[in-house]
Amino acid sequence: KLRVSEPPNAYDFGQIVNALNANKDKAACADLLTITDPKTLPVLLSNKLEGEILLIFIQSLEHYIAGKDPGLAYQHLFYLSKAERFKVVLALLSKNEKEEVQHLFDLLTESHSDQYSLEDLESLKKFYEL
């Protein structure tokens, strides 16, 4: 498992994400997302968001973060939707990939957090075209 620390800039963040994605290391990706302020995601991703990256983020949030900290998972989903290329990447997701995104939203709907309401979640689902 890769050890991750908070990346100081978009270049380093991209390098870490690419390494995590190459190894399909969802646990380390979850560690990265846990130490990364969700508000910084659009800047850290810059114009580098791609389908595989969105997917490993979704899977990491789903399997490692949503159960422990649904508020953090929601925040990451919210700020991911603000990233450059988000709409393009979303349009290219397969039916199965979209179902994974839906499953994460289902988990968050079942969980309760003071960081989001069901209305917030429904509104965000529209950004994800669900």
N, C-alpha and C positions, 0 to 999 in steps of 0.2 A: 504494500500500500504506500502510495506517495504521501510524503508529509507536505502539508501546505501551510503557508503563512500569508498574511494579507498582502496582496500585490500593491506596490506603490504607484503603478501607472497602468495605462491601457495596454501597452506593449507586453509587460510582464504578466498581466492578467490573461492576455491572449495566449501567451506561451504556456502558462499553467493549464488553461482550459484545453488547449490542443493536446497536451500530454495526457491529461485525464481522459479526454475523449478517445485518444489512440489506445489507451489501456482499458477503456470502458469501465473506469474506476468510479462507480457511482458513490461509494462511501467517501472517498477523498473529495469528490465533487461536492458532496453534502457538507463536508468540513469547510471547503472553500466558501460555499454559500452561507454557512453559519457565521463565518468571521467577516464576511463582506457586507457592508451596509447596503441594503437593497436600493437606496436612493442613488448610489453610485453606479449601479449596473449599466444604465444607458451610456454613461461616459466611458466606463471600463470596456464595454463591448465595442464602443466606437461604431464602425460600420462593418464589423466582423461577424455579426450574428448569422448563423447558418442553421439549417434544419437539424443536423446532428448535434449541434451545441444546444439548441432549444430543447431537443429531446433528452439529452443527458441531464440538463437542468430539471426538466419535468420529472424524469425518473428519480433523480436524487431527492427532489422535494417530496415526491410521492412515497418513496420507500424509507427515507431516513429523517425527514424533517416534519412533515404534516402531522404525524402522530404525536410528536413531542411538542412542537411549537407551531400550531396552525397559523398563528398571527404572522410569524416570520415567513411561512410558505406563501401566505396571501400577499405580503409586502413584495416578495420576489416576483410573484406572478404579475402584480400591478406594475412594477417598474420594468419588468421584461417587456410588457406591452408598449412601453414608451421608447424602446430601443429602435435605433435606425434599422431598417430592413425587416422589422417585425411582420408587417403585413405581407411582404413578399414571401418570407419564410413560412408563415402560416398557410398561405395559399398553396404551398408545395408539399404540405404534410399529407401523408397517405391516410386512408380511412382508419387503419389500425393505430397510427400515430395520434390521430385526432381522438380516438377512443381512450388512449392513455391520458391525454389532457383532460378529457371528460371525467375519467376516473379520479384524477387528482381533485377536480372541482367537487365531485361527489364526496370525497373524504373530508374536504373543507366544509361542506354543507352539513355533514354529520357532526363535525367538531364544533366547539364553541370557543370564541375568542372575543375579547373586548376590543380587538384591533380591527374587526370588520363585522358588519351586519349581513344578514341574508340578502338585503337589497344591494349592498356593496358587491357581494359575490355575484348576484344576478347581472349587475351592471358590467362587471369585469368579464363574465362569460360571453357577453356580446362582443367585447373586443377580441375574444378568442374564437368568435364565430361559432359558438356552441348553442 
